[in-house]
Amino acid sequence: MPEQHLLVQKCVGYITKPDITNAPFEALVNGSQNVLINDAEKVAIRSGYTLLGAASTATTPIRSDYVWQTSSGTEIALRHYDDELEIYTSTLAAWVRLKNSLSTTALLQFTTWWSAAEGIDLLLWVDGTDDMYEWSGGITTLASATANTITKSGTNTWKQDRFLIAGTRKVVIGTTEYTYTGGETTTTLTGVTPDPSGEAVGANIFQAVRTNTNTPAADFLSSSIRVLNNQIWVRSSKSRVVYVSKNSDFLAYTFSTPRVSGEGATLTLDNIPNALVRQDKDMWISAGRDDWYKSNFEQITVSTTLAEILTVKKLKTAPEMGAQSQDLVLEIGDFVAFVSYEPALRLLGNLADIEKPILKALSNPIKPDFDAADFTNGQLFWNKNRLYISAPNDDKVFILETKESADGAIRRFWQPPQLLPIRRFAIIGGDLHGHSNAAPETYKLFNGTNDNDNSFAAYAYYAYRSYDKRDILKTA
């Protein structure tokens, strides 16, 4: 019998749910890895990754991270491993300790909050304890010091470089904290204790991190934090209560009766919340293994007082449709993407009809891959029309790509799995980076021709070609 041939003109995506003999012949199938379908719909070997910062021989993964675009127009990247919290800026050009002695097991969850008193946004985070941490983002270097003064480099004042002007204020030089009482509108802090005169010229100076104990409440063990309308929302993995702060004070969670708009609140769910995600004017909450809630703000008039009621409405979902974790939830435009317990990648949206929300499954084309994957400590991340999902225990990254044609038609397809030692993603300096799942290292992704000087294997397997003759053995 003469051989039959069929030229593959394009690749339509990576598909593993159908049997290999039933999948479209233009699709990549199981066994493909470390290749990407490019804009020309051709298959190419992916680029590698290169180290950002110093290499490390430690074996503790990056557990948490945040990239802060401050209200001053600066970018500060943070990463957390072991008990360390480090920062990176283009000026520092290295990962430098901001704080240590943090939890060695919990994940840090970050958000930002606007302080009218300071005139800047503040970075807040929680770590599974009763504490809420606060940092202004102040960074500079030492020009000189006396027994009770510190003079910074440059012409900006301390306040202009994001150092605090109210409350108990401290700066850190090396491992020593120094309290100051004045001078923030100049280049010289005054009332400094203890004596800083022995510090080296050119040393880094950071605003010290503030620790706010029992915030929002004693024994609450805060697990994640988000902001909506400048009100802080805090959940715990040990409580069914969700706390909401006053919009002018992230430390205040009390409210009047009737409750006034902008005051604090407490909400009690039917299950332990797993994740908070902001969507438009509402906060959505995933709880337990099954549930989703949507916040509802309603203004009413009580006597002559304009009041506000804050409640939550439980959506109608099915078993196992709750989000697995806070980091496996992501706001994308008018929708929320999340990895459910089924497991599946789902899209939640169209809450105009709250009784029948859309819960579209996007992972069906690669269902066998999702069923086999371990998403523990994984993350969802969006960058340049790609949704990245890390499965760090498997050393895999899944990518769902979205393409829009000239007439506005949307096409989604899966890329083959990428074998990468990545736990978390970040955009640093405009480029996609990955934080390691095995060491305190950060890499610039899809850069260079190897993986941090190591080679990698790339495979592209196409589906079988049947030629409508299923009785004859076909091979690639």
Secondary structure, DSSP 8 states (H G I E B T S, - for coil): ------------EE--SS-TTTS-TTEE-TT-BSEEE-TTS-EEE---EEEES----------EEEEEE-TTS-EEEEEEETTEEEEE-TTT-S-EEEE-S--SSS--EEEEEEETTTTEEEEEEE-SSS-EEEE---EEEEEEE-SS-EEESSSS-TTTTT---SSSEEEEETTEEEEE-B-TTSSEEBS-BS--TTS-TT-EEEE--EEETTSS-TT--EEEEEEETTEEEEEETT-SEEEE-BTTBTT-----SS--TTS-EEEE-SS-EEEEEEETTEEEEEETTTEEEEEEEEEEEETTEEEEEEEEEE----TT-SBS-GGGEEEETTEEEEEBSSS-EEEEE-TTSTTS-EEEE--GGGHHHHHH---TT--EEEETTEEEEEEGGGTEEEEEEEEE-TT--EEEEE---EE--EEEEEEETTEEEEEESSSS-EEEES-SSSBTTB----B--B----TT-TTS----
